[in-house]
Amino acid sequence: MCIARSVGESGRNDLPDVMVFQTLFNLNISRFPDPKPAKLKVDGRIGPGTLKAIERFETTVMKLASSDRMLAPGDATMAALLNGLPPGPSKEKLAVVMPRALPPKVDLYYEALVVGLKKYDITSSRRMAHFIAQIGHETASFRYAEEIADGSAYEGRRDLGNTKPGDGKRFKGRGLIQLTGRANYTAYSEATGVDYVAKPQLVASDPLVAVDVACWFWNTHKISKLADKDDAKAVTKTINGGYNGLDDRLDYLGRAKAVLGI
Protein backbone atom coordinates (compact mmCIF):
# COMPACT_ATOMS: atom_id res chain seq x y z
CA MET A 1 0.00 0.00 0.00
CA CYS A 2 1.15 3.52 -0.73
CA ILE A 3 0.68 4.74 2.83
CA ALA A 4 1.21 2.53 5.84
CA ARG A 5 -1.09 4.35 8.28
CA SER A 6 -3.84 6.94 8.35
CA VAL A 7 -3.29 10.52 7.22
CA GLY A 8 -5.46 13.54 7.95
CA GLU A 9 -7.68 14.85 10.68
CA SER A 10 -7.23 12.57 13.72
CA GLY A 11 -4.89 10.39 11.65
CA ARG A 12 -1.59 8.82 12.68
CA ASN A 13 0.20 11.21 10.31
CA ASP A 14 3.60 9.56 10.17
CA LEU A 15 5.99 11.79 8.26
CA PRO A 16 6.59 9.49 5.24
CA ASP A 17 2.86 8.89 4.79
CA VAL A 18 2.04 12.60 4.85
CA MET A 19 4.85 13.25 2.37
CA VAL A 20 3.43 10.55 0.07
CA PHE A 21 0.03 12.26 0.05
CA GLN A 22 1.57 15.68 -0.51
CA THR A 23 3.57 14.38 -3.47
CA LEU A 24 0.58 12.55 -4.96
CA PHE A 25 -1.62 15.62 -4.56
CA ASN A 26 0.91 17.74 -6.45
CA LEU A 27 0.99 15.15 -9.25
CA ASN A 28 -2.81 15.32 -9.53
CA ILE A 29 -3.18 19.10 -9.75
CA SER A 30 -3.82 18.95 -13.50
CA ARG A 31 -7.09 17.14 -12.78
CA PHE A 32 -8.55 20.17 -11.00
CA PRO A 33 -10.61 22.73 -12.90
CA ASP A 34 -9.28 26.29 -13.07
CA PRO A 35 -8.28 28.00 -10.89
CA LYS A 36 -6.07 25.13 -9.86
CA PRO A 37 -4.78 24.78 -6.30
CA ALA A 38 -1.20 25.62 -5.42
CA LYS A 39 1.29 22.81 -4.90
CA LEU A 40 1.76 21.60 -1.38
CA LYS A 41 5.14 21.82 0.29
CA VAL A 42 6.34 18.24 0.66
CA ASP A 43 7.48 18.44 4.28
CA GLY A 44 5.53 15.63 5.96
CA ARG A 45 3.68 18.03 8.23
CA ILE A 46 -0.06 17.80 8.61
CA GLY A 47 -1.57 21.28 8.73
CA PRO A 48 -4.49 23.31 7.42
CA GLY A 49 -3.15 23.36 3.86
CA THR A 50 -2.72 19.59 3.65
CA LEU A 51 -6.08 18.94 5.30
CA LYS A 52 -7.75 21.33 2.87
CA ALA A 53 -6.01 19.54 -0.02
CA ILE A 54 -7.52 16.21 1.06
CA GLU A 55 -10.94 17.81 1.23
CA ARG A 56 -10.60 19.59 -2.10
CA PHE A 57 -9.40 16.47 -3.91
CA GLU A 58 -12.28 14.41 -2.55
CA THR A 59 -15.00 16.96 -3.27
CA THR A 60 -13.66 18.45 -6.53
CA VAL A 61 -11.86 15.62 -8.32
CA MET A 62 -13.69 12.64 -6.83
CA LYS A 63 -16.92 14.66 -6.60
CA LEU A 64 -17.86 13.34 -3.18
CA ALA A 65 -20.66 15.20 -1.41
CA SER A 66 -18.43 15.80 1.61
CA SER A 67 -14.99 14.99 2.99
CA ASP A 68 -13.85 13.75 6.38
CA ARG A 69 -10.30 14.94 5.61
CA MET A 70 -8.94 11.46 6.26
CA LEU A 71 -7.00 8.92 4.20
CA ALA A 72 -6.44 5.26 5.05
CA PRO A 73 -4.25 2.62 3.40
CA GLY A 74 -6.04 1.19 0.39
CA ASP A 75 -9.06 3.49 0.56
CA ALA A 76 -10.90 5.01 -2.41
CA THR A 77 -9.09 8.35 -2.15
CA MET A 78 -5.65 6.76 -2.30
CA ALA A 79 -6.82 4.69 -5.29
CA ALA A 80 -8.06 7.85 -7.01
CA LEU A 81 -4.76 9.63 -6.38
CA LEU A 82 -2.80 6.70 -7.83
CA ASN A 83 -5.13 6.49 -10.83
CA GLY A 84 -4.07 10.02 -11.72
CA LEU A 85 -0.45 8.99 -12.30
CA PRO A 86 0.80 8.42 -15.84
CA PRO A 87 1.87 4.85 -16.74
CA GLY A 88 5.46 3.68 -16.49
CA PRO A 89 8.35 4.82 -14.29
CA SER A 90 9.06 8.50 -13.63
CA LYS A 91 11.01 10.71 -11.27
CA GLU A 92 7.77 11.67 -9.58
CA LYS A 93 6.86 8.04 -8.88
CA LEU A 94 10.35 7.44 -7.54
CA ALA A 95 9.79 10.36 -5.17
CA VAL A 96 6.58 8.71 -3.94
CA VAL A 97 8.40 5.43 -3.26
CA MET A 98 11.19 7.30 -1.47
CA PRO A 99 9.41 10.26 0.14
CA ARG A 100 12.47 11.20 2.19
CA ALA A 101 14.75 11.36 -0.86
CA LEU A 102 16.06 14.82 -1.67
CA PRO A 103 15.05 15.98 -5.18
CA PRO A 104 18.70 16.44 -6.29
CA LYS A 105 19.37 12.81 -5.34
CA VAL A 106 16.38 11.62 -7.37
CA ASP A 107 17.71 13.66 -10.30
CA LEU A 108 21.19 12.22 -9.78
CA TYR A 109 20.17 8.57 -9.99
CA TYR A 110 17.02 8.49 -12.11
CA GLU A 111 18.53 8.38 -15.61
CA ALA A 112 21.17 5.90 -14.48
CA LEU A 113 18.36 3.69 -13.14
CA VAL A 114 16.52 3.84 -16.46
CA VAL A 115 19.68 2.66 -18.23
CA GLY A 116 20.61 0.01 -15.67
CA LEU A 117 17.16 -1.55 -15.33
CA LYS A 118 16.86 -1.91 -19.09
CA LYS A 119 20.40 -3.27 -19.48
CA TYR A 120 19.83 -6.03 -16.92
CA ASP A 121 16.19 -6.76 -17.84
CA ILE A 122 14.76 -5.56 -14.54
CA THR A 123 11.84 -4.20 -16.50
CA SER A 124 8.62 -5.85 -15.34
CA SER A 125 6.64 -3.90 -12.77
CA ARG A 126 7.24 -6.55 -10.12
CA ARG A 127 11.00 -6.68 -10.71
CA MET A 128 11.26 -2.90 -10.66
CA ALA A 129 9.20 -2.69 -7.47
CA HIS A 130 11.42 -5.16 -5.61
CA PHE A 131 14.62 -3.60 -6.93
CA ILE A 132 13.64 -0.05 -5.99
CA ALA A 133 12.46 -1.23 -2.58
CA GLN A 134 15.82 -2.82 -1.84
CA ILE A 135 17.94 0.11 -2.97
CA GLY A 136 15.60 2.45 -1.09
CA HIS A 137 16.44 0.67 2.14
CA GLU A 138 20.12 0.05 1.37
CA THR A 139 20.77 3.74 0.65
CA ALA A 140 18.23 5.24 3.09
CA SER A 141 16.43 6.86 0.15
CA PHE A 142 19.58 7.74 -1.81
CA ARG A 143 21.29 9.36 1.17
CA TYR A 144 24.23 6.98 1.21
CA ALA A 145 25.98 5.27 -1.69
CA GLU A 146 28.80 4.26 0.67
CA GLU A 147 28.58 2.41 3.96
CA ILE A 148 28.77 4.75 6.95
CA ALA A 149 30.99 2.40 8.98
CA ASP A 150 34.67 2.44 8.06
CA GLY A 151 34.73 -1.21 6.99
CA SER A 152 37.18 -2.41 9.62
CA ALA A 153 34.66 -5.07 10.66
CA TYR A 154 35.35 -6.81 7.32
CA GLU A 155 39.09 -7.02 7.89
CA GLY A 156 40.33 -10.59 7.40
CA ARG A 157 36.97 -11.84 6.07
CA ARG A 158 38.17 -14.54 3.70
CA ASP A 159 34.59 -15.28 2.68
CA LEU A 160 34.61 -11.79 1.13
CA GLY A 161 38.05 -12.28 -0.38
CA ASN A 162 39.66 -9.85 2.08
CA THR A 163 43.08 -11.48 2.28
CA LYS A 164 45.35 -8.44 2.31
CA PRO A 165 45.89 -5.91 5.12
CA GLY A 166 43.46 -3.00 4.80
CA ASP A 167 40.98 -4.84 2.56
CA GLY A 168 38.15 -4.36 5.07
CA LYS A 169 38.23 -0.58 4.81
CA ARG A 170 39.30 -0.53 1.17
CA PHE A 171 36.41 -2.69 -0.01
CA LYS A 172 33.64 -1.61 2.34
CA GLY A 173 30.05 -1.46 1.09
CA ARG A 174 29.50 0.87 -1.91
CA GLY A 175 26.93 1.36 -4.62
CA LEU A 176 23.17 1.22 -4.31
CA ILE A 177 23.36 -2.39 -3.12
CA GLN A 178 26.47 -2.03 -0.95
CA LEU A 179 29.03 -4.13 -2.85
CA THR A 180 31.43 -5.46 -0.19
CA GLY A 181 34.76 -7.30 -0.20
CA ARG A 182 37.73 -7.71 -2.52
CA ALA A 183 36.18 -10.78 -4.17
CA ASN A 184 33.06 -8.87 -5.22
CA TYR A 185 35.02 -5.83 -6.42
CA THR A 186 37.23 -8.17 -8.43
CA ALA A 187 34.26 -9.95 -9.98
CA TYR A 188 32.63 -6.65 -10.94
CA SER A 189 35.91 -5.40 -12.42
CA GLU A 190 36.19 -8.54 -14.54
CA ALA A 191 32.57 -8.19 -15.69
CA THR A 192 32.97 -4.56 -16.75
CA GLY A 193 36.60 -4.40 -17.85
CA VAL A 194 37.22 -1.49 -15.45
CA ASP A 195 39.63 -1.89 -12.53
CA TYR A 196 37.50 -1.01 -9.51
CA VAL A 197 39.93 -2.90 -7.28
CA ALA A 198 42.40 -0.09 -7.95
CA LYS A 199 39.76 2.63 -7.60
CA PRO A 200 37.01 1.26 -5.33
CA GLN A 201 35.71 4.75 -4.46
CA LEU A 202 34.24 5.07 -7.96
CA VAL A 203 31.62 2.47 -7.07
CA ALA A 204 30.06 5.07 -4.77
CA SER A 205 31.06 8.40 -6.31
CA ASP A 206 29.98 7.78 -9.92
CA PRO A 207 26.14 7.53 -10.03
CA LEU A 208 26.22 5.44 -13.22
CA VAL A 209 28.53 2.92 -11.55
CA ALA A 210 26.62 2.99 -8.26
CA VAL A 211 23.47 1.97 -10.12
CA ASP A 212 25.16 -0.44 -12.53
CA VAL A 213 26.89 -2.37 -9.78
CA ALA A 214 23.57 -2.82 -8.00
CA CYS A 215 21.92 -4.08 -11.18
CA TRP A 216 24.92 -6.33 -11.89
CA PHE A 217 24.75 -7.85 -8.40
CA TRP A 218 21.00 -8.38 -8.81
CA ASN A 219 21.50 -10.07 -12.17
CA THR A 220 24.49 -12.16 -11.08
CA HIS A 221 22.55 -13.54 -8.13
CA LYS A 222 19.42 -14.17 -10.24
CA ILE A 223 17.27 -12.07 -7.95
CA SER A 224 14.75 -11.31 -10.70
CA LYS A 225 13.51 -14.91 -10.38
CA LEU A 226 12.77 -14.26 -6.70
CA ALA A 227 11.06 -10.97 -7.52
CA ASP A 228 8.93 -12.72 -10.13
CA LYS A 229 7.68 -14.97 -7.32
CA ASP A 230 7.06 -11.86 -5.18
CA ASP A 231 9.23 -13.38 -2.46
CA ALA A 232 10.41 -10.31 -0.55
CA LYS A 233 12.06 -12.39 2.17
CA ALA A 234 14.17 -14.33 -0.31
CA VAL A 235 15.12 -11.13 -2.16
CA THR A 236 16.16 -9.53 1.12
CA LYS A 237 18.18 -12.53 2.29
CA THR A 238 20.05 -12.74 -1.01
CA ILE A 239 21.02 -9.07 -0.79
CA ASN A 240 21.52 -8.75 2.96
CA GLY A 241 22.53 -12.25 3.99
CA GLY A 242 19.69 -12.10 6.51
CA TYR A 243 16.55 -10.12 7.14
CA ASN A 244 17.92 -6.85 8.52
CA GLY A 245 15.48 -4.01 7.88
CA LEU A 246 12.83 -6.30 6.40
CA ASP A 247 9.90 -4.20 7.61
CA ASP A 248 11.43 -1.06 6.13
CA ARG A 249 12.07 -2.85 2.84
CA LEU A 250 8.43 -3.98 2.82
CA ASP A 251 7.28 -0.37 3.33
CA TYR A 252 9.27 0.68 0.26
CA LEU A 253 7.91 -2.31 -1.63
CA GLY A 254 4.32 -1.42 -0.80
CA ARG A 255 4.77 2.10 -2.17
CA ALA A 256 6.61 0.85 -5.25
CA LYS A 257 3.88 -1.66 -6.05
CA ALA A 258 1.21 1.00 -5.59
CA VAL A 259 2.73 3.52 -7.99
CA LEU A 260 3.50 0.81 -10.55
CA GLY A 261 -0.06 -0.47 -10.46
CA ILE A 262 0.60 -3.87 -8.88
Beta strands, then each sheet from edge to edge (+ up, - down):
strand 1: 7-8
strand 2: 70-71
sheet 1: 1+ 2-
end
